[in-house]
Amino acid sequence: MRVNVESLSNTEKKVEVFIPPEDVAAKIEEVFNEIKKSAKIKGFRPGKAPRKIIEAEYGSYIFEEVSSKLISESFKKALEEISVIPISRPRITTDKIEQDKEFHYTVTFEVIPEFEVRDYIGIELKKEKRYIKDEDVERAINQIREQSVQANPIEEDRGVRLGDYLIIDYTGFLEGRPVKDLQAKDVHVVVGEKKLIAGFEDNLIGMKKGEEKEFELTYPGDFQIRDIAGKAVRFRVNVKEILERILPEIDDEFARDLGEESLEGLKKRIKEDLEKRLERESEDRLKGDIIKSLLEKNSFDVPPSLIENEVARMRREFEYNLQRHGIEVPQLSHEAEEKLGQRAVDNVRASIILGAIARKEGIKAEDEEIEDKLTEISRAVRIPFEKVREIYEKNNMIEELEARLIEDKVLRFLIEKSNVEEVSRGES
């Protein structure tokens, strides 16, 4: 077998494989004998029909089968010989199989570009000094308090106030026509949380139960729903229910409901949790700065198929996050699509760079680390470990999990090898 390899670009290879005549003849004979055993030809018992009759009846199938077997048996060996790994589905073109002649086929596919990863040791980083203050703890306690709120229907005949809990229906109209993505029923709103477009909740103040109201709001020019970006939308809102929010007192009893003996114990636990979160956020920022530095210092072409796969993955994630919150998936604007594409390119480039560093530094994910991660996932989703492992294995997700673990280990390694300067807030 002879193998030629040609670089069509930094990300695409063409491989030509030549199978010698004697190997072609042997494979033709092998396939013919397989077919002869089971061939059903009128007037002959299985396995007894003359060769010429079998070839006349099954000729095209024999040569297709020979071609398929020769390619499947030789392609892996050819890749090992030239030390190349395809990352896209190979595109194969073949010559016609002929007795006593060499068989030739060509395969083109994308590959990870060859490059020497640069400047990844000793990256200059700045880590902001951050401390948990008393007001941070108070804010966290109030957030927990909000989660324990009771909502009771108001007894007095009054309008909506700041802080009220509402159930509303609304429809948005553009040039007199209802907008599909701006129609909803039984929407739960806490007036003042400002989770809806700016100005929406302000227009609810003073409304009474059963009242309907119309008002107009203008969406920002970069809004993700392209059809309404930068345009004035007229809303029709119906207040179906007004409930008064009753918050629990923040005292020792409140703390005991949360598993602590006293309010001081609760504050101590919250402070520790916030400090751990700060440290995780700080590490995440360092990782982001490292990736930014690596992208600036290592430039190379990115295989188109990897970009397409990453865009598809990011789009699925975006849609899932909206759908699990009951939000209809909007059509992205041209600007949002461009940003998505650029993020995909950066993600793929970063992944390639981190993979190159992992190989160079011998960084791997051990079996026990994969097991530990699956255990963590099992606890988070409250599904038995064995079931989680079965899902990951069945859907070929173990390899992806291993890649994520390796990338995280590489980033931790790079932080250790970086020059990290601690700075106070406000320093440049």
Order of alpha helices (4+ residues) and beta strands (2+ residues): beta-beta-alpha-alpha-beta-beta-beta-alpha-beta-beta-beta-beta-beta-alpha-alpha-alpha-alpha-alpha-alpha-alpha-beta
